[in-house]
Amino acid sequence: MKAIVQRVAQASVTVGGEQISSIGRGLCVLLGISLEDTQRELEHMVRKILNLRVFEDESGKHWSKSVMDKQYEVLCVSQFTLQCILKGNKPDYHMAMPTEQAECFYNNFLEQLRKAYKPELIKDGKFGAYMQVHIQNDGPVTIELESPAATVDPKQLTKLEKQQQRKEKTRAKVPSESSRERSAPRNKDDPSASSGAEGDVSSEREP
């Protein structure tokens, strides 16, 4: 699951020329749901969005308060294009959750947000509709969030890469048993050379 979270002075959603949703100061969340997302990723994203400290406190100190601390609004917009994979210059969306399944998942996401915060402060667009999203970014401040399932731990990746490199070096330095046998000089009088038991060694015998 991916989310683009923007701190806004105001934001709204228009469908067919009609404004269907709007908020004042708060967060605008563009949410992309992937095929692999589960309830675990959903709950993680809800916690991150509501606790993200992108607002100032009463003394003006930046990055101190969350949207819940300030009692601001949240506008959510489903955006499957966040799951885009480029094939050359053409976007491919096969990693996005199918529409019917994604709609249920997205509605569950909104429900969890409302349970964790205040229902009246959570707004959304219209799932599957062609929307115009008007965002007045405040700062600008834009944060990209990604659920753990979609994130590879760099330390773990480095460890795996090193293990693979060691394996490759070992293969390069230590020839296999069969290659040592093939490269070893053979004496035509050597009994083992005429036994035919060592693979293609029998083909090396003199007639």
N, C-alpha and C positions, 0 to 999 in steps of 0.2 A: 504494500500500500504506500502511495506517495501523496504528499500534500504540500501545496505552496500556500504558506500563511503570510498574509500581508496585513500590516498594521494600517488601519484606515481612519481618515477623518469622517468619511461616509462612503457607503457603497449601496448599489441597487441592482436589481435584475429586471429586465424588460423582455417580454415575449409578445411578438406580434404588435409592437407599438404600445403595449400596456404594461405599466410598471406593476409587477406582482409581489415584489419584496424589497425592503430597504432597511438600512440600519444607519445609526449615527456613528460615533467613535467606537472602535472595537477592532475585530478581526474579520477579514474576508478569507475563507478557506476554500481553495480549489482542490478537490479530492479525486485521485485516480486509483481505482480498485483493480487489483490483478487477479489472475486465475488462481493463484496460490494462497490468497488471503483467507484467514479464518477468524474466529471470534477473538483469538489471542492478539492478532494484529489490530483488530478493530479497537479493542480495549486499550492497547498501547497508544494508539493514535489519539483516542479521546483524552487520555491522561496528559499526553504531551501538549496538545492544543490548549487545553484549559489551564495548564500550569506554566506555559511558556512565558518567561518574564521579558516582555518587550515594552513595558510602560514604566513611566517614572513614578516615584513615590511623592508624598506630600511636600517633601523638601526639594523636589526637582531632581533627585538622583535617578539617573537613567538605568534601565535594565533591572528594575527592582520589583516590579509588580506584574501580576498576571491579569488576564481579562476578568477572571473571577474576583481577584482582589479589588479591581476597579469597578466591578459591576457593569462592565460594558457589554455590548451585543456581539454576536457572532453570526455571520452570514456564510452559509455553506453552499457550494455549487459543485455538482458532480461533473468531473472532467476526465473522461476516459483517455483523452489524448496525452495525458501524463504518462501513460503506459506505452507510449510510442517507442518503436525500435526502427531506426532508419536503415533502409536497404538502398544504399546509394543516396539519392535525394528524396526517395519516396517513403513516406511514413507507413509503418506496418503496425497494426494494433492487435495481433493475435495473442499477445500477453494480457490484454484487458479482459476482465470477466465478462461473459456474455450478458446481453442487455437484461433479460428476464431475471437471471440470478443476481446481477449487479443491483437492480432496483430494490430487491428485497434486502440485500446486504446494506445498501445505502440508507434505506429507511430505518434499519436496525441501528446504524451508526448515529443517525439523528436522534433516535429514541434514547440511546445511551448518553449522548451529549445532554439531552434535556433532563435525564434522571440525575446526572452528575452535577448539573448547574441549575439554572432557572429556565423552565420551558418557554416562558414568554420572551426570553432574550436570545433564543436560538431561532434563526430564520434560514430559509433555503430558497433555491430557485425552483425550477420545474424539471424533474428528471426526464431526460430524453428529448427535451424540447430544444429548438434553436433559440438560444438566448443571447441577449446583449447584456454583458456584465459591466457596469460602470463603477470603477474603483478610483477613489481619491486616496492614493497611497500617502501615508503620513510619515515623512522622514526623508527619503523613502526607506521603509523597513520591509524586507522580504526574507522569509526564512523557509528553507526547504527541509521537509521532514520525510523520513523513510522508515518504515517498520523494520524491526530486527530481522524478520524472515527474508527481506529483500536486500539486506546489508551483509557484506562479507567482512569479517573481522580481519583488518590488515595484518595483525600479528600472526593470526592463524594462517593466513595466506602465505606470509613470508616463511613460516615454519614448513609448510607443505612444499613450497618452492625449493627450499634448501634440501629437504629430504629427497626430492626428485633429482636435484643436481648431483647429490652424493651417489644416488643409484646409477645415474648416467656415467659418472666418473669411474665408478667401480666396474661397470660393464666394459668401459674403454680400456682400463688397465689390466683386467684379468681376463685372458682369453678362455673360451670354453674348453672343456675336456676334449671335445671332438675336434676343435680347431687345432689344439696342441698335437693331437695324434696325426692329423693330416699334414701338419707342417714338419713333424719329426722325420728325419731321414730314415729310410728303410733299407735293410740289408736283405738281399734276395734269399739269403740263407737263414734269415730269422724265421723261426717257426711261426711266430705270430703273424708275420707278414703274409703267410700263405694259408692261414686258417680260414680266411673269409669271414671271420667273426667280427671284424671291426668296420662294419659298414661297407664303404666302397674301396677298402684296402685291397680286396681280392682283385680288383681291376688293375692294380698297379703291378701285379706279378708279371714276370717275364714269361713268355710262352715256353 
